[in-house]
Amino acid sequence: DCMNNYVLRTVAANSLLVYNPGETFSGIRGGDTYRNDGGQRGFSPKTPEPYDLTDWQTNQTYYDTANISKAEDSTSYSYASADMTNAYSSKVTKAIRELAFLKPVTSVDTDDYVVVFDRVSASNSGYNKKWLLHTLAEPAVSKSDGSTPISTTGLFWTSARQVASHVATTDADIISADDLSGRLFARVVLPSRHTVTKVGGTGYEHWVAAEDGGQNHLPSSLGSKYLYGSWRIEVEPGTASTDDQFLVVLHPAANTKASMPDVEEITSSTGGVVGANIKDSSANRVVVFSSSTTGANISGTVEYAYTRATTDAYHYIFNLTPGASYDITTYLSGTKRAVKIQSGTRFTASSNGAIAFNINSIKPATVAP
């Protein structure tokens, strides 16, 4: 019961759920039908694992669930992009996850960050999408503006599904969780309007809510000492839509660190990009992706602006045309620093369509181009 309804399922992973209330799950292990967690499909009518290479090649329709389309490593960042659309049933028309690991970039900078950017499209706007993060201990939630999170309800986590001390939905945008001497911060940047739901605690460690109300799937032989986390966070968009994007900045730190740096959402005045400005006082980081719902590369001229936290500001631009050359200029735009990227000769995108630069290496324009 625990293996088939929780441990082997998407709800037990730091992944994405797309909940179609009419979907059934079979072939997880054996031929039975299991609880609808909103997650990835089973392999029915095939077995959960191919017998050999020939079996895999013959039945790729069932077994080929994801493709890592981009991956690279440099001194300042590591980056990967994976298309996992085929891991889901036809309820999902597109699911792409991009990960950017931002490494310390100066001798006095000891902080690193992981930026998670997910594009997910459903065949029906009524299928609730949820971004998951699991923690061993109960996470704390807060708001970046300093106000107290307000209790609310979500598209999936309705008032009927709230459970005192176990299932609680708020309008928070910062999550933190401790384990031993470490602390993990998570800042939800996108969707701009969203809800954050905490799920867990005794009796709800492996809770899977569905149309029948829900059930906890904890193995009785191991009880609360089971190795999986006792809590999880579920982020939902504030409004129903066919296409959604989740952008979350993760910051691992020591448990003596009280808060993570402020994070500013990046949008473009020209061209289609989204991103995050991490206002680290040691080394400002700005991460930018294409805003395309399909993952299409950035095209044409792009301009975006950010609030500078330090003179050195390290920019990471992803989803550019691989191998293409660009010119980058910077200028003041009100109280912000603006960046303009256009076809040129000075910077060449990597084979995965990435460019990284320190804003101080860019000659500022005296007026807006």
Salt bridges, closest charged atoms under 4 A:
ASP1 OD2 - HIS217 ND1 2.89
GLU23 OE1 - LYS91 NZ 2.73
ASP37 OD1 - ARG9 NH2 3.00
ASP73 OD1 - LYS103 NZ 2.81
ASP83 OD2 - LYS94 NZ 3.61
GLU98 OE2 - ARG119 NH1 2.43
ASP109 OD2 - ARG285 NH2 2.76
ASP111 OD2 - LYS257 NZ 3.35
ASP118 OD2 - ARG97 NH2 2.69
GLU138 OE2 - LYS198 NZ 2.83
ASP171 OD2 - LYS143 NZ 2.96
ASP173 OD2 - ARG187 NH1 3.67
ASP178 OD1 - ARG183 NE 2.61
GLU211 OE2 - ARG161 NH2 3.21
ASP212 OD1 - ARG35 NH1 2.92
GLU234 OE1 - LYS130 NZ 3.02
GLU234 OE2 - ARG232 NE 2.67
ASP244 OD2 - LYS129 NZ 2.85
ASP262 OD2 - LYS279 NZ 3.45
GLU264 OE2 - LYS336 NZ 3.13
ASP280 OD2 - ARG285 NH1 3.33
